[in-house]
Amino acid sequence: MRRAWMLPGLLVVSGSGAATGLIAQGRLGTAVALLLMFVLLAAVHSPLVFPRSIGALEARRRSAADGRPIVYWRPGCAYCLRLRFRLGRGARRLHWVDIWRDPEGAAVVRAANDGDETVPTLMVAGRPYVNPDPDWVREQALSSR
């Protein structure tokens, strides 16, 4: 859990430090704008922008019941972030597993990627797809109705 918040925390601390330096120079407006930018970057790279993660076992159980794909992801991953934003509201139709919080999810990803934890890895009907095109993922999510 701590690992998922490391980058957002570092961004907030860095932004605070830079803003403090600007305030000391008397540039309050620039300091506020810079701090807001760093806080926004921290929020975007945090687990907060992703749908609620579940465990790999629960995701497999739910996927078997409703046919929806499973997305294995981790916070701070630019490709996961790209997938999440390109899916928009449709992201909630998928089952999301944070591999940094779920060791079994990490094991599934390593098994699908020759020992690497390459994410996002999507499981559709038991078959893995590594870093798939978001438009294709959207089609998979909609076809699993």
DSSP file with accessible surface (Angstrom, degrees, kcal/mol):
  #  RESIDUE AA STRUCTURE BP1 BP2  ACC     N-H-->O    O-->H-N    N-H-->O    O-->H-N    TCO  KAPPA ALPHA  PHI   PSI    X-CA   Y-CA   Z-CA
    1    1 A M     >        0   0  116      0, 0.0     4,-0.8     0, 0.0     3,-0.4   0.000 360.0 360.0 360.0 -42.8    0.0    0.0    0.0
    2    2 A R  T >4  +     0   0  213      1,-0.2     3,-0.8     2,-0.2     4,-0.5   0.877 360.0  58.4 -61.3 -37.1    2.8    2.4    0.9
    3    3 A R  G >> S+     0   0  132      1,-0.2     3,-0.9     2,-0.2     4,-0.5   0.860  99.2  58.0 -62.0 -36.2    4.4    1.8   -2.5
    4    4 A A  G 34 S+     0   0    3     -3,-0.4    -1,-0.2     1,-0.2    -2,-0.2   0.784 110.6  42.9 -66.5 -26.2    1.3    3.0   -4.4
    5    5 A W  G <X S+     0   0   92     -4,-0.8     4,-2.3    -3,-0.8    -1,-0.2   0.419  88.4  92.2-100.8   1.3    1.5    6.4   -2.6
    6    6 A M  H <> S+     0   0  124     -3,-0.9     4,-2.5    -4,-0.5     5,-0.2   0.947  88.8  43.0 -63.3 -51.4    5.2    6.9   -2.9
    7    7 A L  H  X S+     0   0   69     -4,-0.5     4,-2.6     2,-0.2     5,-0.2   0.953 115.5  48.0 -63.4 -47.6    5.1    8.9   -6.2
    8    8 A P  H  > S+     0   0    6      0, 0.0     4,-2.2     0, 0.0    -1,-0.2   0.925 113.5  48.9 -59.6 -39.5    2.1   11.0   -5.3
    9    9 A G  H  X S+     0   0   34     -4,-2.3     4,-2.6     1,-0.2     5,-0.2   0.921 110.5  50.2 -64.1 -42.7    3.7   11.8   -1.9
   10   10 A L  H  X S+     0   0  106     -4,-2.5     4,-2.7    -5,-0.2     5,-0.2   0.898 109.6  51.7 -62.7 -39.2    7.0   12.7   -3.6
   11   11 A L  H  X S+     0   0   30     -4,-2.6     4,-2.6     2,-0.2    -1,-0.2   0.919 111.0  46.9 -63.9 -42.8    5.2   15.0   -6.0
   12   12 A V  H  X S+     0   0   55     -4,-2.2     4,-2.5    -5,-0.2    -2,-0.2   0.934 114.2  47.0 -66.1 -44.0    3.4   16.8   -3.1
   13   13 A V  H  X S+     0   0  101     -4,-2.6     4,-2.4     2,-0.2    -2,-0.2   0.932 114.1  47.7 -63.8 -44.3    6.6   17.2   -1.1
   14   14 A S  H  X S+     0   0   55     -4,-2.7     4,-2.6    -5,-0.2     5,-0.2   0.924 113.0  48.2 -62.7 -45.1    8.6   18.4   -4.2
   15   15 A G  H  X S+     0   0    0     -4,-2.6     4,-2.7    -5,-0.2    -1,-0.2   0.896 110.8  51.3 -62.6 -38.8    5.8   20.9   -5.1
   16   16 A S  H  X S+     0   0   48     -4,-2.5     4,-2.4    -5,-0.2    -2,-0.2   0.916 110.7  48.7 -64.5 -42.2    5.7   22.2   -1.5
   17   17 A G  H  X S+     0   0   47     -4,-2.4     4,-2.0     2,-0.2    -2,-0.2   0.926 113.5  45.7 -63.4 -45.7    9.4   22.7   -1.5
   18   18 A A  H  X S+     0   0   43     -4,-2.6     4,-2.0     1,-0.2    -2,-0.2   0.911 113.3  50.3 -64.7 -40.3    9.4   24.6   -4.8
   19   19 A A  H  X S+     0   0    4     -4,-2.7     4,-2.6     1,-0.2    -2,-0.2   0.898 107.7  54.0 -65.4 -37.9    6.4   26.7   -3.7
   20   20 A T  H  X S+     0   0   92     -4,-2.4     4,-2.2     1,-0.2    -1,-0.2   0.917 107.8  50.3 -61.9 -42.5    8.1   27.5   -0.4
   21   21 A G  H  X S+     0   0   35     -4,-2.0     4,-1.0     1,-0.2    -1,-0.2   0.900 111.3  48.3 -62.0 -40.5   11.2   28.8   -2.4
   22   22 A L  H  <>S+     0   0   24     -4,-2.0     5,-2.7     2,-0.2    -2,-0.2   0.880 109.4  52.4 -68.4 -37.3    8.9   30.9   -4.6
   23   23 A I  H ><5S+     0   0   90     -4,-2.6     3,-1.9     1,-0.2    -2,-0.2   0.912 105.2  55.6 -63.9 -40.1    7.1   32.4   -1.6
   24   24 A A  H 3<5S+     0   0   90     -4,-2.2    -1,-0.2     1,-0.3    -2,-0.2   0.815 106.6  51.4 -62.3 -27.9   10.5   33.3    0.0
   25   25 A Q  T 3<5S-     0   0  130     -4,-1.0    -1,-0.3    -3,-0.2    -2,-0.2   0.434 122.4-109.4 -86.0  -3.2   11.2   35.2   -3.2
   26   26 A G  T < 5S+     0   0   66     -3,-1.9     2,-0.8    -4,-0.2    -3,-0.2   0.661  80.5 128.2  85.3  18.3    7.8   37.0   -2.9
   27   27 A R     >< +     0   0  119     -5,-2.7     4,-2.1     1,-0.2     5,-0.1  -0.553  20.4 157.2-107.1  68.3    6.2   35.3   -5.8
   28   28 A L  H  >  +     0   0  109     -2,-0.8     4,-2.6     1,-0.2     5,-0.2   0.902  69.4  51.8 -62.8 -45.0    3.0   34.1   -4.1
   29   29 A G  H  > S+     0   0   57      1,-0.2     4,-2.3     2,-0.2    -1,-0.2   0.929 112.3  45.8 -60.7 -44.6    0.8   33.7   -7.3
   30   30 A T  H  > S+     0   0   66      1,-0.2     4,-2.7     2,-0.2    -1,-0.2   0.898 111.6  53.5 -65.2 -38.3    3.5   31.5   -9.0
   31   31 A A  H  X S+     0   0    2     -4,-2.1     4,-2.7     2,-0.2    -2,-0.2   0.923 109.5  47.2 -62.9 -44.2    3.9   29.5   -5.9
   32   32 A V  H  X S+     0   0   74     -4,-2.6     4,-2.6     2,-0.2    -1,-0.2   0.930 113.1  48.7 -64.1 -44.6    0.2   28.7   -5.6
   33   33 A A  H  X S+     0   0   60     -4,-2.3     4,-2.1    -5,-0.2    -2,-0.2   0.925 113.2  47.4 -62.4 -42.9    0.0   27.8   -9.3
   34   34 A L  H  X S+     0   0   43     -4,-2.7     4,-2.4     2,-0.2    -2,-0.2   0.932 111.9  49.4 -65.0 -44.2    3.0   25.5   -9.1
   35   35 A L  H  X S+     0   0   59     -4,-2.7     4,-2.6     1,-0.2     5,-0.2   0.921 110.2  50.9 -62.7 -42.2    1.7   23.8   -5.9
   36   36 A L  H  X S+     0   0  114     -4,-2.6     4,-2.5     1,-0.2    -1,-0.2   0.903 109.2  51.7 -61.5 -39.6   -1.7   23.2   -7.5
   37   37 A M  H  X S+     0   0   96     -4,-2.1     4,-2.5     2,-0.2    -2,-0.2   0.935 111.2  46.8 -62.8 -44.1    0.0   21.7  -10.5
   38   38 A F  H  X S+     0   0   41     -4,-2.4     4,-2.3     2,-0.2    -2,-0.2   0.892 112.0  50.3 -66.4 -38.6    2.0   19.3   -8.3
   39   39 A V  H  X S+     0   0   67     -4,-2.6     4,-2.5     2,-0.2    -1,-0.2   0.916 110.7  49.9 -65.8 -40.3   -1.0   18.3   -6.3
   40   40 A L  H  X S+     0   0  117     -4,-2.5     4,-2.5     2,-0.2    -2,-0.2   0.932 110.9  48.9 -63.5 -44.2   -3.0   17.6   -9.5
   41   41 A L  H  X S+     0   0   68     -4,-2.5     4,-1.9     1,-0.2    -1,-0.2   0.904 110.7  51.6 -60.4 -40.6   -0.1   15.5  -10.8
   42   42 A A  H  < S+     0   0    6     -4,-2.3     4,-0.3     1,-0.2    -2,-0.2   0.922 110.2  48.6 -62.7 -43.1    0.0   13.6   -7.5
   43   43 A A  H >< S+     0   0   41     -4,-2.5     3,-1.1     1,-0.2     6,-0.4   0.918 110.3  51.0 -63.8 -41.9   -3.8   13.0   -7.7
   44   44 A V  H 3< S+     0   0   34     -4,-2.5    -1,-0.2     1,-0.3    -2,-0.2   0.865 112.9  45.9 -65.6 -33.8   -3.6   11.7  -11.3
   45   45 A H  T 3< S+     0   0   44     -4,-1.9    -1,-0.3    -5,-0.2    31,-0.2   0.361  98.6  92.7 -92.3   7.9   -0.8    9.3  -10.3
   46   46 A S  S X  S-     0   0    1     -3,-1.1     3,-1.1    -4,-0.3     4,-0.2  -0.525  90.9-108.5 -94.3 166.0   -2.5    8.0   -7.2
   47   47 A P  G >  S+     0   0   25      0, 0.0     3,-1.3     0, 0.0    -1,-0.1   0.625 104.2  86.0 -66.3  -9.0   -4.8    5.0   -6.9
   48   48 A L  G 3  S+     0   0  127      1,-0.3    -4,-0.1    -5,-0.2    -5,-0.1   0.761  80.6  57.2 -66.1 -27.6   -7.7    7.4   -6.5
   49   49 A V  G <  S+     0   0   33     -3,-1.1    -1,-0.3    -6,-0.4    -5,-0.1   0.555  96.4  78.5 -83.4  -6.0   -8.3    7.9  -10.3
   50   50 A F  S <  S-     0   0   15     -3,-1.3     3,-0.1    -4,-0.2    31,-0.0  -0.724  92.9 -98.3-100.2 151.1   -8.9    4.1  -10.8
   51   51 A P        -     0   0   21      0, 0.0    -1,-0.1     0, 0.0    -2,-0.1  -0.252  64.2 -71.3 -58.0 157.7  -12.0    2.2  -10.1
   52   52 A R        -     0   0  216      1,-0.1    44,-0.5    -4,-0.1     2,-0.2  -0.268  56.0-128.2 -56.6 128.3  -11.8    0.3   -6.7
   53   53 A S        -     0   0   23     -3,-0.1     2,-0.3    42,-0.1    44,-0.2  -0.499  24.0-168.6 -79.7 149.2   -9.4   -2.6   -7.0
   54   54 A I        -     0   0   25     42,-2.4    44,-0.3    -2,-0.2    48,-0.1  -0.814  32.2 -84.7-126.5 169.8  -10.3   -6.1   -5.9
   55   55 A G     >  -     0   0   29     -2,-0.3     4,-2.7    42,-0.1     5,-0.2  -0.322  36.7-113.6 -73.7 159.5   -8.2   -9.2   -5.4
   56   56 A A  H  > S+     0   0    0      1,-0.2     4,-2.5     2,-0.2     5,-0.2   0.883 115.9  51.7 -62.1 -40.1   -7.3  -11.5   -8.3
   57   57 A L  H  > S+     0   0  108      2,-0.2     4,-2.2     1,-0.2    -1,-0.2   0.935 112.5  45.1 -63.1 -45.1   -9.4  -14.4   -6.9
   58   58 A E  H  > S+     0   0   61      2,-0.2     4,-2.9     1,-0.2     5,-0.2   0.898 111.9  53.0 -65.3 -39.3  -12.5  -12.2   -6.6
   59   59 A A  H  X S+     0   0    0     -4,-2.7     4,-2.8     1,-0.2    -2,-0.2   0.921 109.7  48.0 -62.3 -42.9  -11.8  -10.7  -10.1
   60   60 A R  H  X S+     0   0   97     -4,-2.5     4,-2.3     2,-0.2    -1,-0.2   0.910 112.2  49.6 -64.3 -40.2  -11.6  -14.2  -11.6
   61   61 A R  H  X S+     0   0  144     -4,-2.2     4,-1.6     2,-0.2    -2,-0.2   0.952 114.9  43.4 -63.1 -46.8  -14.8  -15.2   -9.8
   62   62 A R  H  X S+     0   0   93     -4,-2.9     4,-2.8     1,-0.2     6,-0.3   0.893 112.9  52.3 -66.4 -40.6  -16.7  -12.1  -11.0
   63   63 A S  H  X S+     0   0   19     -4,-2.8     4,-2.5    -5,-0.2    -1,-0.2   0.887 107.8  51.8 -63.7 -38.6  -15.3  -12.3  -14.5
   64   64 A A  H  < S+     0   0   89     -4,-2.3    -1,-0.2    -5,-0.2    -2,-0.2   0.869 114.4  44.5 -64.7 -33.9  -16.4  -15.9  -14.8
   65   65 A A  H  < S+     0   0   83     -4,-1.6    -2,-0.2    -5,-0.2    -1,-0.2   0.895 130.1  20.0 -78.2 -40.6  -19.9  -14.9  -13.7
   66   66 A D  H  < S-     0   0   58     -4,-2.8    -3,-0.2     2,-0.1    -2,-0.2   0.505  93.4-126.0-112.3  -6.0  -20.4  -11.8  -15.8
   67   67 A G     <  +     0   0   47     -4,-2.5    -4,-0.2    -5,-0.3    -3,-0.1   0.548  57.5 146.2  76.7   5.8  -17.8  -12.2  -18.7
   68   68 A R        -     0   0   71     -6,-0.3    -1,-0.2     1,-0.1    -2,-0.1  -0.511  51.2-108.1 -77.5 145.1  -16.2   -8.8  -18.0
   69   69 A P        -     0   0    2      0, 0.0    26,-2.3     0, 0.0     2,-0.4  -0.231  24.6-129.7 -67.3 159.7  -12.4   -8.5  -18.6
   70   70 A I  E     -aB  95 123A   6     53,-2.1    53,-2.9    24,-0.2     2,-0.6  -0.936  14.3-155.6-111.2 133.2   -9.9   -8.1  -15.8
   71   71 A V  E     -aB  96 122A   0     24,-3.5    26,-3.0    -2,-0.4     2,-0.5  -0.948   1.3-158.9-111.1 120.5   -7.3   -5.4  -15.9
   72   72 A Y  E     +aB  97 121A   2     49,-3.1    49,-1.8    -2,-0.6     2,-0.2  -0.879  31.9 152.2 -95.3 125.6   -4.1   -5.9  -13.9
   73   73 A W  E     -a   98   0A   2     24,-2.6    26,-3.0    -2,-0.5    27,-0.4  -0.824  32.8-146.0-143.4 175.1   -2.5   -2.5  -13.2
   74   74 A R    >   -     0   0   73     -2,-0.2     3,-1.4    24,-0.2     6,-0.2  -0.985  33.4 -97.3-148.1 147.4   -0.3   -0.6  -10.8
   75   75 A P  T 3  S+     0   0    1      0, 0.0   -29,-0.1     0, 0.0     3,-0.1  -0.314 106.6  29.1 -61.5 146.4   -0.2    3.0   -9.6
   76   76 A G  T 3  S+     0   0   28      1,-0.3     2,-0.6   -31,-0.2   -30,-0.1   0.343  82.4 133.7  87.0  -6.4    2.2    5.3  -11.4
   77   77 A C    <>  -     0   0    6     -3,-1.4     4,-2.3     1,-0.2    -1,-0.3  -0.673  45.6-156.5 -82.2 118.1    2.1    3.3  -14.6
   78   78 A A  H  > S+     0   0   65     -2,-0.6     4,-2.5     1,-0.2    -1,-0.2   0.869  93.9  51.2 -63.2 -35.8    1.7    5.8  -17.5
   79   79 A Y  H  > S+     0   0  132      2,-0.2     4,-2.3    40,-0.2    -1,-0.2   0.880 109.8  49.5 -71.4 -35.7    0.2    3.1  -19.8
   80   80 A C  H  > S+     0   0    0      2,-0.2     4,-2.8     1,-0.2    -2,-0.2   0.911 111.8  49.5 -65.6 -41.0   -2.4    2.2  -17.1
   81   81 A L  H  X S+     0   0   22     -4,-2.3     4,-2.6     2,-0.2     5,-0.3   0.919 109.9  50.5 -63.8 -43.6   -3.2    5.8  -16.7
   82   82 A R  H  X S+     0   0   90     -4,-2.5     4,-2.4     1,-0.2    -2,-0.2   0.932 112.2  47.5 -59.6 -45.7   -3.7    6.2  -20.4
   83   83 A L  H  X S+     0   0    2     -4,-2.3     4,-1.9     2,-0.2    -2,-0.2   0.941 111.4  51.1 -61.3 -45.9   -6.0    3.2  -20.5
   84   84 A R  H  X S+     0   0   30     -4,-2.8     4,-1.1     1,-0.2     7,-0.2   0.931 114.0  42.5 -59.9 -46.7   -8.0    4.4  -17.6
   85   85 A F  H  < S+     0   0  111     -4,-2.6     3,-0.2     1,-0.2    -1,-0.2   0.886 112.6  52.4 -71.6 -35.9   -8.6    7.9  -19.1
   86   86 A R  H  < S+     0   0   97     -4,-2.4    -1,-0.2    -5,-0.3    -2,-0.2   0.809 108.0  52.7 -70.4 -27.1   -9.3    6.6  -22.6
   87   87 A L  H >< S+     0   0    7     -4,-1.9     3,-1.7    -5,-0.2    -1,-0.2   0.755  85.6 178.7 -77.1 -25.3  -11.9    4.2  -21.2
   88   88 A G  G ><  -     0   0   30     -4,-1.1     3,-1.7     1,-0.3     4,-0.2  -0.290  68.2  -9.6  60.1-135.8  -13.7    7.0  -19.4
   89   89 A R  G >  S+     0   0  218      1,-0.3     3,-1.5     2,-0.2    -1,-0.3   0.747 127.3  74.6 -66.7 -22.7  -16.8    5.9  -17.5
   90   90 A G  G X  S+     0   0   25     -3,-1.7     3,-1.7     1,-0.3     4,-0.3   0.681  75.4  80.5 -64.3 -14.8  -16.5    2.5  -19.2
   91   91 A A  G X  S+     0   0    0     -3,-1.7     3,-1.5     1,-0.3    -1,-0.3   0.823  81.5  64.5 -62.3 -27.3  -13.6    1.7  -16.9
   92   92 A R  G <  S+     0   0  165     -3,-1.5    -1,-0.3     1,-0.3    -2,-0.2   0.679  89.4  67.3 -70.9 -15.4  -16.1    0.8  -14.2
   93   93 A R  G <  S+     0   0   50     -3,-1.7    -1,-0.3    -4,-0.2     2,-0.2   0.598  93.6  73.5 -78.7 -11.3  -17.3   -2.1  -16.4
   94   94 A L  S <  S-     0   0    7     -3,-1.5     2,-0.6    -4,-0.3   -24,-0.2  -0.633  86.1-117.0-100.0 161.6  -14.0   -3.9  -16.0
   95   95 A H  E     -a   70   0A  14    -26,-2.3   -24,-3.5    -2,-0.2     2,-0.4  -0.886  32.4-155.1 -98.3 121.3  -12.5   -5.7  -12.9
   96   96 A W  E     -a   71   0A   2     -2,-0.6   -42,-2.4   -44,-0.5     2,-0.5  -0.851  11.2-172.0-105.3 130.0   -9.4   -3.9  -11.8
   97   97 A V  E     -a   72   0A   0    -26,-3.0   -24,-2.6    -2,-0.4     2,-0.8  -0.977  16.0-146.5-123.2 117.6   -6.6   -5.6   -9.8
   98   98 A D  E >>  -a   73   0A   3     -2,-0.5     4,-1.4   -44,-0.3     3,-1.2  -0.734   7.6-158.2 -82.1 112.2   -3.7   -3.5   -8.3
   99   99 A I  T 34 S+     0   0    6    -26,-3.0     7,-0.3    -2,-0.8   -25,-0.2   0.688  89.3  60.2 -71.4 -15.9   -0.7   -5.9   -8.5
  100  100 A W  T 34 S+     0   0   66    -27,-0.4    -1,-0.3     1,-0.2   -97,-0.1   0.714 112.7  38.1 -81.2 -18.2    1.1   -3.9   -5.8
  101  101 A R  T <4 S+     0   0  131     -3,-1.2    -2,-0.2     1,-0.2    -1,-0.2   0.627 117.0  52.5-100.6 -18.8   -1.7   -4.7   -3.4
  102  102 A D     X  -     0   0   33     -4,-1.4     4,-2.0     1,-0.1     3,-0.3  -0.908  58.6-168.4-126.5 104.0   -2.4   -8.2   -4.5
  103  103 A P  H  > S+     0   0  101      0, 0.0     4,-2.2     0, 0.0    -1,-0.1   0.854  92.3  55.2 -59.5 -33.5    0.5  -10.7   -4.7
  104  104 A E  H  > S+     0   0   76      2,-0.2     4,-2.1     1,-0.2     5,-0.1   0.904 106.4  51.0 -67.3 -37.8   -1.7  -13.2   -6.6
  105  105 A G  H  > S+     0   0    0     -3,-0.3     4,-2.1     2,-0.2    -1,-0.2   0.917 109.2  50.9 -63.2 -40.5   -2.5  -10.6   -9.2
  106  106 A A  H  X S+     0   0    5     -4,-2.0     4,-2.6    -7,-0.3    -2,-0.2   0.898 108.6  52.2 -63.6 -38.4    1.2   -9.9   -9.6
  107  107 A A  H  X S+     0   0   43     -4,-2.2     4,-2.4     2,-0.2    -1,-0.2   0.893 107.4  52.0 -65.6 -38.3    1.8  -13.6  -10.0
  108  108 A V  H  X S+     0   0   23     -4,-2.1     4,-1.8     2,-0.2    -2,-0.2   0.931 111.2  47.2 -62.3 -44.2   -0.8  -13.8  -12.8
  109  109 A V  H  X S+     0   0    0     -4,-2.1     4,-1.2     1,-0.2     9,-0.2   0.925 111.7  49.9 -65.7 -43.1    0.9  -10.9  -14.6
  110  110 A R  H  <>S+     0   0   94     -4,-2.6     5,-3.2     1,-0.2     6,-0.4   0.906 109.8  51.7 -62.4 -39.2    4.3  -12.5  -14.2
  111  111 A A  H ><5S+     0   0   86     -4,-2.4     3,-0.6     1,-0.2    -1,-0.2   0.871 112.7  45.5 -65.6 -33.8    3.0  -15.8  -15.6
  112  112 A A  H 3<5S+     0   0   30     -4,-1.8    -1,-0.2     1,-0.2    -2,-0.2   0.672 117.4  44.3 -82.2 -16.2    1.5  -14.0  -18.6
  113  113 A N  T ><5S-     0   0   17     -4,-1.2     3,-1.9    -3,-0.4    -1,-0.2  -0.124 115.8 -97.9-125.4  36.7    4.6  -11.9  -19.3
  114  114 A D  T < 5S-     0   0  159     -3,-0.6    -3,-0.2     1,-0.3    -4,-0.1   0.875  91.1 -43.0  52.3  41.7    7.6  -14.3  -19.0
  115  115 A G  T 3 <S+     0   0   47     -5,-3.2    -1,-0.3     1,-0.3     2,-0.2   0.328 112.9 117.7  91.7  -8.8    8.3  -13.2  -15.4
  116  116 A D    <   -     0   0   99     -3,-1.9     2,-0.7    -6,-0.4    -3,-0.3  -0.641  65.0-134.5 -90.8 151.7    7.9   -9.5  -16.0
  117  117 A E        +     0   0   67     -2,-0.2     2,-0.5    -3,-0.1    -7,-0.1  -0.449  41.8 166.4 -98.9  59.6    5.3   -7.4  -14.2
  118  118 A T        -     0   0   58     -2,-0.7    13,-0.1    -9,-0.2    -6,-0.1  -0.650  26.1-129.8 -81.0 122.3    4.3   -5.6  -17.4
  119  119 A V  S    S+     0   0    8     -2,-0.5   -40,-0.2     1,-0.1   -39,-0.2  -0.904  75.9  44.8-129.5 156.5    1.0   -3.7  -17.0
  120  120 A P        +     0   0    1      0, 0.0    11,-3.6     0, 0.0     2,-0.5   0.472  68.6 172.0 -76.7 139.2   -1.7   -3.1  -18.0
  121  121 A T  E     -BC  72 130A   0    -49,-1.8   -49,-3.1     9,-0.2     2,-0.4  -0.987  15.3-157.9-113.8 124.7   -2.3   -6.7  -18.6
  122  122 A L  E     -BC  71 129A   1      7,-3.3     7,-2.4    -2,-0.5     2,-0.6  -0.867   4.4-153.9-106.3 134.9   -5.9   -7.5  -19.6
  123  123 A M  E     +BC  70 128A  30    -53,-2.9   -53,-2.1    -2,-0.4     2,-0.5  -0.953  14.9 177.7-109.7 118.3   -7.5  -10.9  -19.2
  124  124 A V  E >  S- C   0 127A  24      3,-2.4     3,-1.9    -2,-0.6   -56,-0.1  -0.982  76.0 -21.0-121.4 115.9  -10.3  -11.7  -21.6
  125  125 A A  T 3  S-     0   0  103     -2,-0.5    -1,-0.1     1,-0.3   -57,-0.0   0.876 127.9 -52.2  52.8  41.2  -11.8  -15.2  -21.3
  126  126 A G  T 3  S+     0   0   70      1,-0.2    -1,-0.3   -66,-0.0    -3,-0.0   0.464 114.8 115.5  80.2   0.8   -8.6  -16.4  -19.6
  127  127 A R  E <   -C  124   0A 158     -3,-1.9    -3,-2.4     2,-0.0     2,-0.2  -0.898  61.0-131.8-107.8 129.3   -6.3  -15.1  -22.3
  128  128 A P  E     -C  123   0A  52      0, 0.0     2,-0.4     0, 0.0    -5,-0.2  -0.532  18.5-172.7 -83.8 144.6   -3.8  -12.3  -21.5
  129  129 A Y  E     -C  122   0A  64     -7,-2.4    -7,-3.3    -2,-0.2     2,-0.5  -0.987  16.2-144.6-132.5 121.9   -3.3   -9.2  -23.6
  130  130 A V  E    S-C  121   0A  62     -2,-0.4    -9,-0.2     1,-0.2   -11,-0.1  -0.773  73.3 -19.0 -95.9 127.5   -0.4   -6.9  -22.7
  131  131 A N  S    S-     0   0   57    -11,-3.6    -1,-0.2    -2,-0.5   -10,-0.1   0.902  87.0-167.9  45.8  57.0   -0.9   -3.1  -23.0
  132  132 A P        -     0   0   15      0, 0.0    -1,-0.1     0, 0.0    -3,-0.0  -0.256  30.8 -86.7 -72.7 161.4   -3.8   -3.4  -25.4
  133  133 A D     >  -     0   0   77      1,-0.1     4,-2.2     2,-0.0     3,-0.4  -0.457  34.3-132.1 -64.9 130.3   -5.3   -0.5  -27.4
  134  134 A P  H  > S+     0   0    0      0, 0.0     4,-2.5     0, 0.0     5,-0.2   0.843 106.1  56.1 -57.1 -33.7   -7.9    1.3  -25.3
  135  135 A D  H  > S+     0   0   65      2,-0.2     4,-2.0     1,-0.2     5,-0.1   0.912 108.2  47.8 -65.5 -39.5  -10.4    1.3  -28.1
  136  136 A W  H  > S+     0   0   69     -3,-0.4     4,-2.1     2,-0.2    -1,-0.2   0.909 110.8  51.7 -65.2 -40.9  -10.1   -2.5  -28.3
  137  137 A V  H  X S+     0   0    0     -4,-2.2     4,-2.5     1,-0.2    -2,-0.2   0.918 107.0  53.3 -62.6 -41.5  -10.5   -2.7  -24.5
  138  138 A R  H  X S+     0   0   85     -4,-2.5     4,-2.4     1,-0.2    -1,-0.2   0.922 108.1  50.5 -59.7 -42.5  -13.7   -0.6  -24.7
  139  139 A E  H  X S+     0   0  120     -4,-2.0     4,-2.2     1,-0.2    -1,-0.2   0.906 110.3  50.0 -61.1 -42.0  -15.1   -3.0  -27.3
  140  140 A Q  H  X S+     0   0   42     -4,-2.1     4,-0.7     2,-0.2    -2,-0.2   0.897 111.0  49.0 -63.6 -41.4  -14.4   -5.9  -25.1
  141  141 A A  H >< S+     0   0    4     -4,-2.5     3,-0.5     1,-0.2    -2,-0.2   0.904 113.6  45.8 -65.9 -39.9  -16.0   -4.2  -22.1
  142  142 A L  H >< S+     0   0   79     -4,-2.4     3,-0.9     1,-0.2    -1,-0.2   0.834 109.1  55.1 -73.4 -31.8  -19.1   -3.4  -24.1
  143  143 A S  H 3< S+     0   0   89     -4,-2.2    -1,-0.2     1,-0.2    -2,-0.2   0.637  94.5  70.3 -76.9 -10.5  -19.4   -6.9  -25.7
  144  144 A S  T <<        0   0   19     -4,-0.7    -1,-0.2    -3,-0.5    -2,-0.1   0.242 360.0 360.0 -90.7  16.5  -19.4   -8.5  -22.2
  145  145 A R    <         0   0  212     -3,-0.9    -3,-0.1   -78,-0.1    -4,-0.0  -0.190 360.0 360.0 -63.8 360.0  -22.9   -7.2  -21.4
